[in-house]
Amino acid sequence: MTLNREAVLEALGRVVTRGIRLTALADDLGVRKHEYDHLRELLDGLVRDGVVTTVTGGAFALAPTGRAADRKRPTAPPPTAVQTRLPWGAPPAATRAAAPA
């Protein structure tokens, strides 16, 4: 099997746990021990690019934005409405300062 970025990303996309260790990823990809350095270099490059993240214990996982179907992926907060009046009816301080006295 050819070891490249796409193969590594595909294997990481199949992971159902929080992350996968280098040796387990190598087993999944069919990589032999003498190719571990190349796999580690690929993973380091993916981490630098922000596509892959390291999790506690030295495991690797797709970054939250790298997995579109991830339910736990952080999403942008909903837009908040700008409050034009204070709850007790007084106008905000910026409006009071601009009003003629």
Distance bins in CASP14 RR format, pairs under 12 A and 6 or more apart:
PFRMAT RR
TARGET T0000
AUTHOR 0000-0000-0000
RMODE 2
METHOD distances of the structure
MODEL  1
1 7 1 0 0 1 0 0 0 0 0 0 0
1 8 0 0 0 0 0 1 0 0 0 0 0
1 10 0 0 0 0 0 1 0 0 0 0 0
1 11 0 0 0 0 0 1 0 0 0 0 0
1 26 0 0 0 0 0 1 0 0 0 0 0
1 28 0 0 0 0 0 1 0 0 0 0 0
1 29 1 0 0 1 0 0 0 0 0 0 0
1 30 1 0 1 0 0 0 0 0 0 0 0
1 31 1 0 0 1 0 0 0 0 0 0 0
1 32 0 0 0 0 0 1 0 0 0 0 0
1 35 0 0 0 0 1 0 0 0 0 0 0
1 39 0 0 0 0 0 1 0 0 0 0 0
2 8 0 0 0 0 0 1 0 0 0 0 0
2 29 0 0 0 0 1 0 0 0 0 0 0
2 30 0 0 0 0 0 1 0 0 0 0 0
2 31 0 0 0 0 0 1 0 0 0 0 0
2 35 0 0 0 0 0 1 0 0 0 0 0
2 38 0 0 0 0 0 1 0 0 0 0 0
2 42 0 0 0 0 0 1 0 0 0 0 0
3 9 0 0 0 0 0 1 0 0 0 0 0
3 10 0 0 0 0 0 1 0 0 0 0 0
3 11 0 0 0 0 0 1 0 0 0 0 0
3 25 0 0 0 0 0 1 0 0 0 0 0
3 26 0 0 0 0 1 0 0 0 0 0 0
3 28 0 0 0 0 0 1 0 0 0 0 0
3 29 1 0 0 1 0 0 0 0 0 0 0
3 30 0 0 0 0 1 0 0 0 0 0 0
3 31 1 0 0 1 0 0 0 0 0 0 0
3 32 0 0 0 0 0 1 0 0 0 0 0
3 34 0 0 0 0 0 1 0 0 0 0 0
3 35 1 0 0 1 0 0 0 0 0 0 0
3 36 0 0 0 0 0 1 0 0 0 0 0
3 37 0 0 0 0 0 1 0 0 0 0 0
3 38 1 0 1 0 0 0 0 0 0 0 0
3 39 1 0 0 1 0 0 0 0 0 0 0
3 40 0 0 0 0 0 1 0 0 0 0 0
3 41 0 0 0 0 1 0 0 0 0 0 0
3 42 1 0 0 1 0 0 0 0 0 0 0
3 43 0 0 0 0 0 1 0 0 0 0 0
4 10 0 0 0 0 1 0 0 0 0 0 0
4 11 0 0 0 0 0 1 0 0 0 0 0
4 29 0 0 0 0 0 1 0 0 0 0 0
4 31 0 0 0 0 0 1 0 0 0 0 0
4 35 0 0 0 0 0 1 0 0 0 0 0
4 38 0 0 0 0 1 0 0 0 0 0 0
4 39 0 0 0 0 0 1 0 0 0 0 0
4 41 0 0 0 0 0 1 0 0 0 0 0
4 42 1 0 0 1 0 0 0 0 0 0 0
4 46 0 0 0 0 0 1 0 0 0 0 0
5 11 0 0 0 0 0 1 0 0 0 0 0
5 12 0 0 0 0 0 1 0 0 0 0 0
5 29 0 0 0 0 0 1 0 0 0 0 0
5 38 0 0 0 0 0 1 0 0 0 0 0
5 39 0 0 0 0 0 1 0 0 0 0 0
5 41 0 0 0 0 0 1 0 0 0 0 0
5 42 1 0 0 1 0 0 0 0 0 0 0
5 43 0 0 0 0 1 0 0 0 0 0 0
5 44 0 0 0 0 0 1 0 0 0 0 0
5 45 0 0 0 0 1 0 0 0 0 0 0
5 46 1 0 0 1 0 0 0 0 0 0 0
5 49 0 0 0 0 1 0 0 0 0 0 0
5 51 0 0 0 0 1 0 0 0 0 0 0
5 52 0 0 0 0 1 0 0 0 0 0 0
6 12 0 0 0 0 0 1 0 0 0 0 0
6 13 0 0 0 0 0 1 0 0 0 0 0
6 29 0 0 0 0 0 1 0 0 0 0 0
6 42 0 0 0 0 0 1 0 0 0 0 0
6 46 0 0 0 0 0 1 0 0 0 0 0
6 51 0 0 0 0 0 1 0 0 0 0 0
7 13 0 0 0 0 0 1 0 0 0 0 0
7 14 0 0 0 0 0 1 0 0 0 0 0
7 25 0 0 0 0 0 1 0 0 0 0 0
7 26 0 0 0 0 0 1 0 0 0 0 0
7 28 0 0 0 0 1 0 0 0 0 0 0
7 29 1 0 0 1 0 0 0 0 0 0 0
7 30 0 0 0 0 1 0 0 0 0 0 0
7 31 0 0 0 0 1 0 0 0 0 0 0
7 35 0 0 0 0 0 1 0 0 0 0 0
7 38 0 0 0 0 0 1 0 0 0 0 0
7 39 0 0 0 0 1 0 0 0 0 0 0
7 42 0 0 0 0 1 0 0 0 0 0 0
7 43 0 0 0 0 0 1 0 0 0 0 0
7 46 0 0 0 0 0 1 0 0 0 0 0
8 14 0 0 0 0 0 1 0 0 0 0 0
8 15 0 0 0 0 0 1 0 0 0 0 0
8 20 0 0 0 0 0 1 0 0 0 0 0
8 22 0 0 0 0 0 1 0 0 0 0 0
8 25 1 0 0 1 0 0 0 0 0 0 0
8 26 0 0 0 0 0 1 0 0 0 0 0
8 28 0 0 0 0 1 0 0 0 0 0 0
8 29 1 0 0 1 0 0 0 0 0 0 0
8 30 0 0 0 0 0 1 0 0 0 0 0
8 31 0 0 0 0 1 0 0 0 0 0 0
8 35 0 0 0 0 0 1 0 0 0 0 0
8 38 0 0 0 0 0 1 0 0 0 0 0
8 39 1 0 0 1 0 0 0 0 0 0 0
8 40 0 0 0 0 0 1 0 0 0 0 0
8 41 0 0 0 0 0 1 0 0 0 0 0
8 42 1 0 1 0 0 0 0 0 0 0 0
8 43 1 0 0 1 0 0 0 0 0 0 0
8 44 0 0 0 0 0 1 0 0 0 0 0
8 45 0 0 0 0 1 0 0 0 0 0 0
8 46 1 0 0 1 0 0 0 0 0 0 0
8 47 0 0 0 0 0 1 0 0 0 0 0
8 49 0 0 0 0 0 1 0 0 0 0 0
8 51 0 0 0 0 1 0 0 0 0 0 0
8 52 1 0 0 1 0 0 0 0 0 0 0
8 60 0 0 0 0 1 0 0 0 0 0 0
8 61 0 0 0 0 0 1 0 0 0 0 0
8 62 0 0 0 0 0 1 0 0 0 0 0
9 15 0 0 0 0 0 1 0 0 0 0 0
9 25 0 0 0 0 0 1 0 0 0 0 0
9 29 0 0 0 0 0 1 0 0 0 0 0
9 42 0 0 0 0 1 0 0 0 0 0 0
9 43 0 0 0 0 0 1 0 0 0 0 0
9 45 0 0 0 0 0 1 0 0 0 0 0
9 46 1 0 0 1 0 0 0 0 0 0 0
9 49 0 0 0 0 0 1 0 0 0 0 0
9 50 0 0 0 0 0 1 0 0 0 0 0
9 51 1 0 0 1 0 0 0 0 0 0 0
9 52 1 0 0 1 0 0 0 0 0 0 0
9 60 0 0 0 0 0 1 0 0 0 0 0
9 61 0 0 0 0 0 1 0 0 0 0 0
9 62 1 0 0 1 0 0 0 0 0 0 0
9 63 0 0 0 0 0 1 0 0 0 0 0
9 66 0 0 0 0 1 0 0 0 0 0 0
9 67 0 0 0 0 1 0 0 0 0 0 0
10 25 0 0 0 0 0 1 0 0 0 0 0
10 28 0 0 0 0 1 0 0 0 0 0 0
10 29 0 0 0 0 1 0 0 0 0 0 0
10 62 0 0 0 0 0 1 0 0 0 0 0
10 67 0 0 0 0 0 1 0 0 0 0 0
11 19 0 0 0 0 0 1 0 0 0 0 0
11 20 1 0 0 1 0 0 0 0 0 0 0
11 22 0 0 0 0 0 1 0 0 0 0 0
11 24 0 0 0 0 1 0 0 0 0 0 0
11 25 1 0 0 1 0 0 0 0 0 0 0
11 26 0 0 0 0 1 0 0 0 0 0 0
11 27 0 0 0 0 1 0 0 0 0 0 0
11 28 1 0 1 0 0 0 0 0 0 0 0
11 29 1 0 1 0 0 0 0 0 0 0 0
11 30 0 0 0 0 1 0 0 0 0 0 0
11 31 0 0 0 0 1 0 0 0 0 0 0
11 39 0 0 0 0 0 1 0 0 0 0 0
11 42 0 0 0 0 0 1 0 0 0 0 0
11 43 0 0 0 0 0 1 0 0 0 0 0
11 46 0 0 0 0 0 1 0 0 0 0 0
11 52 0 0 0 0 0 1 0 0 0 0 0
11 60 0 0 0 0 1 0 0 0 0 0 0
11 61 0 0 0 0 0 1 0 0 0 0 0
11 62 0 0 0 0 0 1 0 0 0 0 0
12 18 0 0 0 0 0 1 0 0 0 0 0
12 19 0 0 0 0 1 0 0 0 0 0 0
12 20 1 0 0 1 0 0 0 0 0 0 0
12 21 0 0 0 0 0 1 0 0 0 0 0
12 22 0 0 0 0 0 1 0 0 0 0 0
12 24 0 0 0 0 0 1 0 0 0 0 0
12 25 1 0 0 1 0 0 0 0 0 0 0
12 28 0 0 0 0 1 0 0 0 0 0 0
12 29 0 0 0 0 0 1 0 0 0 0 0
12 39 0 0 0 0 0 1 0 0 0 0 0
12 42 0 0 0 0 0 1 0 0 0 0 0
12 43 0 0 0 0 1 0 0 0 0 0 0
12 46 0 0 0 0 1 0 0 0 0 0 0
12 47 0 0 0 0 0 1 0 0 0 0 0
12 51 0 0 0 0 1 0 0 0 0 0 0
12 52 1 0 0 1 0 0 0 0 0 0 0
12 53 0 0 0 0 0 1 0 0 0 0 0
12 54 0 0 0 0 0 1 0 0 0 0 0
12 55 0 0 0 0 0 1 0 0 0 0 0
12 59 0 0 0 0 0 1 0 0 0 0 0
12 60 1 0 0 1 0 0 0 0 0 0 0
12 61 1 0 0 1 0 0 0 0 0 0 0
12 62 1 0 1 0 0 0 0 0 0 0 0
12 63 0 0 0 0 1 0 0 0 0 0 0
12 66 0 0 0 0 1 0 0 0 0 0 0
12 67 0 0 0 0 1 0 0 0 0 0 0
12 70 0 0 0 0 0 1 0 0 0 0 0
13 19 0 0 0 0 0 1 0 0 0 0 0
13 20 0 0 0 0 1 0 0 0 0 0 0
13 25 0 0 0 0 0 1 0 0 0 0 0
13 28 0 0 0 0 0 1 0 0 0 0 0
13 51 0 0 0 0 0 1 0 0 0 0 0
13 52 0 0 0 0 0 1 0 0 0 0 0
13 60 0 0 0 0 0 1 0 0 0 0 0
13 61 0 0 0 0 1 0 0 0 0 0 0
13 62 1 0 1 0 0 0 0 0 0 0 0
13 63 0 0 0 0 0 1 0 0 0 0 0
13 66 0 0 0 0 1 0 0 0 0 0 0
13 67 1 0 0 1 0 0 0 0 0 0 0
13 68 0 0 0 0 0 1 0 0 0 0 0
13 69 0 0 0 0 1 0 0 0 0 0 0
13 70 0 0 0 0 1 0 0 0 0 0 0
14 20 0 0 0 0 1 0 0 0 0 0 0
14 24 0 0 0 0 0 1 0 0 0 0 0
14 25 0 0 0 0 0 1 0 0 0 0 0
14 28 1 0 0 1 0 0 0 0 0 0 0
14 29 0 0 0 0 0 1 0 0 0 0 0
14 61 0 0 0 0 0 1 0 0 0 0 0
14 62 0 0 0 0 0 1 0 0 0 0 0
14 67 0 0 0 0 0 1 0 0 0 0 0
15 21 0 0 0 0 0 1 0 0 0 0 0
15 24 0 0 0 0 1 0 0 0 0 0 0
15 25 0 0 0 0 1 0 0 0 0 0 0
15 28 0 0 0 0 1 0 0 0 0 0 0
15 29 0 0 0 0 0 1 0 0 0 0 0
15 52 0 0 0 0 0 1 0 0 0 0 0
15 55 0 0 0 0 0 1 0 0 0 0 0
15 59 0 0 0 0 1 0 0 0 0 0 0
15 60 0 0 0 0 1 0 0 0 0 0 0
15 61 1 0 0 1 0 0 0 0 0 0 0
15 62 1 0 0 1 0 0 0 0 0 0 0
15 67 0 0 0 0 1 0 0 0 0 0 0
15 70 0 0 0 0 0 1 0 0 0 0 0
16 61 0 0 0 0 0 1 0 0 0 0 0
16 62 0 0 0 0 0 1 0 0 0 0 0
16 67 0 0 0 0 0 1 0 0 0 0 0
16 70 0 0 0 0 0 1 0 0 0 0 0
17 24 0 0 0 0 1 0 0 0 0 0 0
17 25 0 0 0 0 0 1 0 0 0 0 0
17 28 0 0 0 0 0 1 0 0 0 0 0
17 55 0 0 0 0 1 0 0 0 0 0 0
17 59 0 0 0 0 1 0 0 0 0 0 0
17 60 0 0 0 0 0 1 0 0 0 0 0
17 61 0 0 0 0 1 0 0 0 0 0 0
17 62 0 0 0 0 0 1 0 0 0 0 0
18 53 0 0 0 0 0 1 0 0 0 0 0
18 54 0 0 0 0 0 1 0 0 0 0 0
18 55 1 0 1 0 0 0 0 0 0 0 0
18 56 0 0 0 0 1 0 0 0 0 0 0
18 57 0 0 0 0 1 0 0 0 0 0 0
18 58 0 0 0 0 0 1 0 0 0 0 0
18 59 1 0 0 1 0 0 0 0 0 0 0
18 60 0 0 0 0 0 1 0 0 0 0 0
18 61 1 0 0 1 0 0 0 0 0 0 0
18 62 0 0 0 0 0 1 0 0 0 0 0
18 70 0 0 0 0 0 1 0 0 0 0 0
18 72 0 0 0 0 0 1 0 0 0 0 0
19 25 0 0 0 0 1 0 0 0 0 0 0
19 28 0 0 0 0 0 1 0 0 0 0 0
19 43 0 0 0 0 0 1 0 0 0 0 0
19 52 0 0 0 0 1 0 0 0 0 0 0
19 53 0 0 0 0 1 0 0 0 0 0 0
19 54 0 0 0 0 1 0 0 0 0 0 0
19 55 1 0 1 0 0 0 0 0 0 0 0
19 56 0 0 0 0 1 0 0 0 0 0 0
19 57 0 0 0 0 1 0 0 0 0 0 0
19 58 0 0 0 0 1 0 0 0 0 0 0
19 59 1 0 1 0 0 0 0 0 0 0 0
19 60 1 0 0 1 0 0 0 0 0 0 0
19 61 1 0 1 0 0 0 0 0 0 0 0
19 62 0 0 0 0 1 0 0 0 0 0 0
19 63 0 0 0 0 0 1 0 0 0 0 0
19 67 0 0 0 0 0 1 0 0 0 0 0
20 26 0 0 0 0 1 0 0 0 0 0 0
20 27 0 0 0 0 1 0 0 0 0 0 0
20 28 1 0 0 1 0 0 0 0 0 0 0
20 29 0 0 0 0 0 1 0 0 0 0 0
20 39 0 0 0 0 0 1 0 0 0 0 0
20 43 0 0 0 0 0 1 0 0 0 0 0
20 52 0 0 0 0 0 1 0 0 0 0 0
20 53 0 0 0 0 0 1 0 0 0 0 0
20 54 0 0 0 0 0 1 0 0 0 0 0
20 55 0 0 0 0 1 0 0 0 0 0 0
20 57 0 0 0 0 0 1 0 0 0 0 0
20 58 0 0 0 0 1 0 0 0 0 0 0
20 59 1 0 1 0 0 0 0 0 0 0 0
20 60 1 0 0 1 0 0 0 0 0 0 0
20 61 1 0 0 1 0 0 0 0 0 0 0
20 62 0 0 0 0 0 1 0 0 0 0 0
21 27 0 0 0 0 1 0 0 0 0 0 0
21 28 0 0 0 0 0 1 0 0 0 0 0
21 36 0 0 0 0 0 1 0 0 0 0 0
21 39 0 0 0 0 0 1 0 0 0 0 0
21 40 0 0 0 0 0 1 0 0 0 0 0
21 43 0 0 0 0 0 1 0 0 0 0 0
21 54 0 0 0 0 0 1 0 0 0 0 0
21 55 0 0 0 0 1 0 0 0 0 0 0
21 56 0 0 0 0 0 1 0 0 0 0 0
21 57 0 0 0 0 1 0 0 0 0 0 0
21 58 1 0 0 1 0 0 0 0 0 0 0
21 59 1 0 1 0 0 0 0 0 0 0 0
21 60 1 0 0 1 0 0 0 0 0 0 0
21 61 0 0 0 0 0 1 0 0 0 0 0
22 28 0 0 0 0 0 1 0 0 0 0 0
22 29 0 0 0 0 0 1 0 0 0 0 0
22 31 0 0 0 0 1 0 0 0 0 0 0
22 33 0 0 0 0 0 1 0 0 0 0 0
22 35 0 0 0 0 0 1 0 0 0 0 0
22 36 1 0 0 1 0 0 0 0 0 0 0
22 37 0 0 0 0 0 1 0 0 0 0 0
22 38 0 0 0 0 0 1 0 0 0 0 0
22 39 1 0 0 1 0 0 0 0 0 0 0
22 40 1 0 0 1 0 0 0 0 0 0 0
22 41 0 0 0 0 0 1 0 0 0 0 0
22 42 0 0 0 0 0 1 0 0 0 0 0
22 43 1 0 0 1 0 0 0 0 0 0 0
22 44 0 0 0 0 0 1 0 0 0 0 0
22 52 0 0 0 0 0 1 0 0 0 0 0
22 54 0 0 0 0 0 1 0 0 0 0 0
22 57 0 0 0 0 0 1 0 0 0 0 0
22 58 1 0 0 1 0 0 0 0 0 0 0
22 59 0 0 0 0 1 0 0 0 0 0 0
22 60 1 0 0 1 0 0 0 0 0 0 0
23 29 0 0 0 0 0 1 0 0 0 0 0
23 30 0 0 0 0 0 1 0 0 0 0 0
23 31 0 0 0 0 1 0 0 0 0 0 0
23 32 0 0 0 0 0 1 0 0 0 0 0
23 33 0 0 0 0 1 0 0 0 0 0 0
23 36 1 0 0 1 0 0 0 0 0 0 0
23 39 0 0 0 0 1 0 0 0 0 0 0
23 40 0 0 0 0 0 1 0 0 0 0 0
23 58 0 0 0 0 0 1 0 0 0 0 0
23 59 0 0 0 0 0 1 0 0 0 0 0
23 60 0 0 0 0 0 1 0 0 0 0 0
24 30 0 0 0 0 0 1 0 0 0 0 0
24 31 0 0 0 0 0 1 0 0 0 0 0
24 39 0 0 0 0 0 1 0 0 0 0 0
24 58 0 0 0 0 0 1 0 0 0 0 0
24 59 0 0 0 0 1 0 0 0 0 0 0
24 60 0 0 0 0 1 0 0 0 0 0 0
24 61 0 0 0 0 0 1 0 0 0 0 0
25 31 1 0 0 1 0 0 0 0 0 0 0
25 35 0 0 0 0 0 1 0 0 0 0 0
25 36 0 0 0 0 1 0 0 0 0 0 0
25 39 1 0 0 1 0 0 0 0 0 0 0
25 40 0 0 0 0 0 1 0 0 0 0 0
25 42 0 0 0 0 0 1 0 0 0 0 0
25 43 1 0 0 1 0 0 0 0 0 0 0
25 46 0 0 0 0 0 1 0 0 0 0 0
25 52 0 0 0 0 0 1 0 0 0 0 0
25 58 0 0 0 0 0 1 0 0 0 0 0
25 59 0 0 0 0 1 0 0 0 0 0 0
25 60 1 0 0 1 0 0 0 0 0 0 0
25 61 0 0 0 0 0 1 0 0 0 0 0
25 62 0 0 0 0 0 1 0 0 0 0 0
26 32 1 0 0 1 0 0 0 0 0 0 0
26 33 1 0 0 1 0 0 0 0 0 0 0
26 34 0 0 0 0 0 1 0 0 0 0 0
26 35 1 0 0 1 0 0 0 0 0 0 0
26 36 1 0 0 1 0 0 0 0 0 0 0
26 37 0 0 0 0 0 1 0 0 0 0 0
26 38 0 0 0 0 0 1 0 0 0 0 0
26 39 1 0 1 0 0 0 0 0 0 0 0
26 40 0 0 0 0 1 0 0 0 0 0 0
26 42 0 0 0 0 0 1 0 0 0 0 0
26 43 0 0 0 0 0 1 0 0 0 0 0
26 60 0 0 0 0 0 1 0 0 0 0 0
27 33 0 0 0 0 0 1 0 0 0 0 0
27 35 0 0 0 0 0 1 0 0 0 0 0
27 36 0 0 0 0 0 1 0 0 0 0 0
27 39 0 0 0 0 0 1 0 0 0 0 0
28 39 0 0 0 0 0 1 0 0 0 0 0
28 60 0 0 0 0 0 1 0 0 0 0 0
29 35 0 0 0 0 1 0 0 0 0 0 0
29 36 0 0 0 0 0 1 0 0 0 0 0
29 38 0 0 0 0 0 1 0 0 0 0 0
29 39 1 0 0 1 0 0 0 0 0 0 0
29 42 0 0 0 0 0 1 0 0 0 0 0
29 43 0 0 0 0 0 1 0 0 0 0 0
30 36 0 0 0 0 0 1 0 0 0 0 0
30 39 0 0 0 0 1 0 0 0 0 0 0
31 37 0 0 0 0 0 1 0 0 0 0 0
31 38 1 0 0 1 0 0 0 0 0 0 0
31 39 1 0 1 0 0 0 0 0 0 0 0
31 40 0 0 0 0 0 1 0 0 0 0 0
31 42 0 0 0 0 0 1 0 0 0 0 0
31 43 0 0 0 0 0 1 0 0 0 0 0
32 38 0 0 0 0 0 1 0 0 0 0 0
32 39 0 0 0 0 0 1 0 0 0 0 0
33 39 0 0 0 0 0 1 0 0 0 0 0
33 40 0 0 0 0 0 1 0 0 0 0 0
35 41 0 0 0 0 0 1 0 0 0 0 0
35 42 0 0 0 0 0 1 0 0 0 0 0
36 42 0 0 0 0 0 1 0 0 0 0 0
36 43 0 0 0 0 0 1 0 0 0 0 0
37 43 0 0 0 0 0 1 0 0 0 0 0
37 44 0 0 0 0 0 1 0 0 0 0 0
38 44 0 0 0 0 0 1 0 0 0 0 0
38 45 0 0 0 0 0 1 0 0 0 0 0
39 45 0 0 0 0 0 1 0 0 0 0 0
39 46 0 0 0 0 0 1 0 0 0 0 0
39 52 0 0 0 0 0 1 0 0 0 0 0
39 60 0 0 0 0 0 1 0 0 0 0 0
40 46 0 0 0 0 0 1 0 0 0 0 0
40 47 0 0 0 0 0 1 0 0 0 0 0
40 52 0 0 0 0 0 1 0 0 0 0 0
40 54 0 0 0 0 0 1 0 0 0 0 0
40 58 0 0 0 0 0 1 0 0 0 0 0
40 60 0 0 0 0 1 0 0 0 0 0 0
41 47 0 0 0 0 0 1 0 0 0 0 0
41 48 0 0 0 0 0 1 0 0 0 0 0
42 48 0 0 0 0 0 1 0 0 0 0 0
42 49 0 0 0 0 0 1 0 0 0 0 0
42 51 0 0 0 0 0 1 0 0 0 0 0
42 52 0 0 0 0 1 0 0 0 0 0 0
42 60 0 0 0 0 0 1 0 0 0 0 0
43 49 0 0 0 0 0 1 0 0 0 0 0
43 50 0 0 0 0 0 1 0 0 0 0 0
43 51 0 0 0 0 1 0 0 0 0 0 0
43 52 1 0 0 1 0 0 0 0 0 0 0
43 53 0 0 0 0 0 1 0 0 0 0 0
43 54 0 0 0 0 1 0 0 0 0 0 0
43 58 0 0 0 0 0 1 0 0 0 0 0
43 59 0 0 0 0 0 1 0 0 0 0 0
43 60 1 0 1 0 0 0 0 0 0 0 0
43 61 0 0 0 0 0 1 0 0 0 0 0
43 62 0 0 0 0 0 1 0 0 0 0 0
44 50 0 0 0 0 0 1 0 0 0 0 0
44 51 0 0 0 0 0 1 0 0 0 0 0
44 52 0 0 0 0 1 0 0 0 0 0 0
44 54 0 0 0 0 1 0 0 0 0 0 0
44 60 0 0 0 0 1 0 0 0 0 0 0
45 51 0 0 0 0 1 0 0 0 0 0 0
45 52 0 0 0 0 1 0 0 0 0 0 0
45 54 0 0 0 0 0 1 0 0 0 0 0
45 60 0 0 0 0 0 1 0 0 0 0 0
46 52 1 1 0 0 0 0 0 0 0 0 0
46 53 0 0 0 0 1 0 0 0 0 0 0
46 54 0 0 0 0 0 1 0 0 0 0 0
46 60 0 0 0 0 1 0 0 0 0 0 0
46 61 0 0 0 0 0 1 0 0 0 0 0
46 62 0 0 0 0 1 0 0 0 0 0 0
46 63 0 0 0 0 1 0 0 0 0 0 0
46 66 0 0 0 0 0 1 0 0 0 0 0
47 53 1 0 0 1 0 0 0 0 0 0 0
47 54 1 0 0 1 0 0 0 0 0 0 0
47 55 0 0 0 0 0 1 0 0 0 0 0
47 58 0 0 0 0 0 1 0 0 0 0 0
47 59 0 0 0 0 0 1 0 0 0 0 0
47 60 1 0 0 1 0 0 0 0 0 0 0
47 61 0 0 0 0 0 1 0 0 0 0 0
47 62 0 0 0 0 0 1 0 0 0 0 0
47 63 0 0 0 0 1 0 0 0 0 0 0
48 54 0 0 0 0 0 1 0 0 0 0 0
48 63 0 0 0 0 0 1 0 0 0 0 0
49 62 0 0 0 0 0 1 0 0 0 0 0
49 63 0 0 0 0 1 0 0 0 0 0 0
49 65 0 0 0 0 0 1 0 0 0 0 0
49 66 0 0 0 0 0 1 0 0 0 0 0
50 60 0 0 0 0 0 1 0 0 0 0 0
50 61 0 0 0 0 0 1 0 0 0 0 0
50 62 0 0 0 0 1 0 0 0 0 0 0
50 63 1 0 1 0 0 0 0 0 0 0 0
50 64 0 0 0 0 0 1 0 0 0 0 0
50 65 0 0 0 0 1 0 0 0 0 0 0
50 66 0 0 0 0 1 0 0 0 0 0 0
51 60 0 0 0 0 0 1 0 0 0 0 0
51 61 0 0 0 0 0 1 0 0 0 0 0
51 62 1 0 0 1 0 0 0 0 0 0 0
51 63 1 0 1 0 0 0 0 0 0 0 0
51 64 0 0 0 0 0 1 0 0 0 0 0
51 65 0 0 0 0 1 0 0 0 0 0 0
51 66 1 0 0 1 0 0 0 0 0 0 0
51 67 0 0 0 0 0 1 0 0 0 0 0
52 58 0 0 0 0 0 1 0 0 0 0 0
52 59 0 0 0 0 0 1 0 0 0 0 0
52 60 1 0 1 0 0 0 0 0 0 0 0
52 61 1 0 0 1 0 0 0 0 0 0 0
52 62 1 0 0 1 0 0 0 0 0 0 0
52 63 1 0 0 1 0 0 0 0 0 0 0
52 64 0 0 0 0 0 1 0 0 0 0 0
52 65 0 0 0 0 0 1 0 0 0 0 0
52 66 0 0 0 0 1 0 0 0 0 0 0
52 67 0 0 0 0 0 1 0 0 0 0 0
53 59 0 0 0 0 1 0 0 0 0 0 0
53 60 1 0 0 1 0 0 0 0 0 0 0
53 61 1 0 1 0 0 0 0 0 0 0 0
53 62 1 0 0 1 0 0 0 0 0 0 0
53 63 1 0 1 0 0 0 0 0 0 0 0
53 64 1 0 0 1 0 0 0 0 0 0 0
53 65 0 0 0 0 1 0 0 0 0 0 0
53 66 0 0 0 0 1 0 0 0 0 0 0
53 67 0 0 0 0 0 1 0 0 0 0 0
54 60 1 0 1 0 0 0 0 0 0 0 0
54 61 1 0 0 1 0 0 0 0 0 0 0
54 62 0 0 0 0 0 1 0 0 0 0 0
54 63 0 0 0 0 0 1 0 0 0 0 0
55 61 1 0 1 0 0 0 0 0 0 0 0
55 62 0 0 0 0 0 1 0 0 0 0 0
55 63 0 0 0 0 0 1 0 0 0 0 0
55 64 0 0 0 0 0 1 0 0 0 0 0
61 67 0 0 0 0 1 0 0 0 0 0 0
61 70 0 0 0 0 0 1 0 0 0 0 0
61 72 0 0 0 0 0 1 0 0 0 0 0
61 73 0 0 0 0 0 1 0 0 0 0 0
62 68 0 0 0 0 1 0 0 0 0 0 0
62 69 0 0 0 0 0 1 0 0 0 0 0
62 70 1 0 0 1 0 0 0 0 0 0 0
62 72 0 0 0 0 0 1 0 0 0 0 0
62 73 0 0 0 0 1 0 0 0 0 0 0
63 70 0 0 0 0 1 0 0 0 0 0 0
63 73 0 0 0 0 1 0 0 0 0 0 0
63 74 0 0 0 0 0 1 0 0 0 0 0
64 70 1 0 0 1 0 0 0 0 0 0 0
64 71 0 0 0 0 0 1 0 0 0 0 0
64 72 1 0 0 1 0 0 0 0 0 0 0
64 73 1 0 1 0 0 0 0 0 0 0 0
64 74 1 0 1 0 0 0 0 0 0 0 0
64 75 0 0 0 0 1 0 0 0 0 0 0
65 72 0 0 0 0 0 1 0 0 0 0 0
65 73 1 0 0 1 0 0 0 0 0 0 0
65 74 0 0 0 0 1 0 0 0 0 0 0
65 75 0 0 0 0 0 1 0 0 0 0 0
65 76 0 0 0 0 0 1 0 0 0 0 0
66 73 0 0 0 0 1 0 0 0 0 0 0
66 74 0 0 0 0 0 1 0 0 0 0 0
67 73 1 0 0 1 0 0 0 0 0 0 0
67 74 0 0 0 0 0 1 0 0 0 0 0
68 75 0 0 0 0 0 1 0 0 0 0 0
82 92 0 0 0 0 1 0 0 0 0 0 0
82 94 0 0 0 0 0 1 0 0 0 0 0
83 89 0 0 0 0 0 1 0 0 0 0 0
83 90 0 0 0 0 0 1 0 0 0 0 0
83 91 0 0 0 0 0 1 0 0 0 0 0
83 92 1 0 0 1 0 0 0 0 0 0 0
83 94 0 0 0 0 0 1 0 0 0 0 0
83 95 0 0 0 0 0 1 0 0 0 0 0
84 90 0 0 0 0 0 1 0 0 0 0 0
84 91 0 0 0 0 1 0 0 0 0 0 0
84 92 1 0 0 1 0 0 0 0 0 0 0
84 94 0 0 0 0 0 1 0 0 0 0 0
84 95 0 0 0 0 1 0 0 0 0 0 0
85 91 1 0 0 1 0 0 0 0 0 0 0
85 92 1 0 0 1 0 0 0 0 0 0 0
85 93 0 0 0 0 0 1 0 0 0 0 0
85 94 0 0 0 0 0 1 0 0 0 0 0
85 95 0 0 0 0 1 0 0 0 0 0 0
85 96 0 0 0 0 0 1 0 0 0 0 0
86 92 1 0 0 1 0 0 0 0 0 0 0
86 93 0 0 0 0 1 0 0 0 0 0 0
86 94 0 0 0 0 0 1 0 0 0 0 0
86 95 0 0 0 0 1 0 0 0 0 0 0
86 96 0 0 0 0 0 1 0 0 0 0 0
89 95 0 0 0 0 0 1 0 0 0 0 0
89 96 0 0 0 0 0 1 0 0 0 0 0
90 96 1 0 0 1 0 0 0 0 0 0 0
90 99 0 0 0 0 0 1 0 0 0 0 0
91 97 0 0 0 0 1 0 0 0 0 0 0
91 98 0 0 0 0 1 0 0 0 0 0 0
91 99 1 0 0 1 0 0 0 0 0 0 0
92 98 0 0 0 0 1 0 0 0 0 0 0
92 99 0 0 0 0 0 1 0 0 0 0 0
93 99 0 0 0 0 0 1 0 0 0 0 0
END
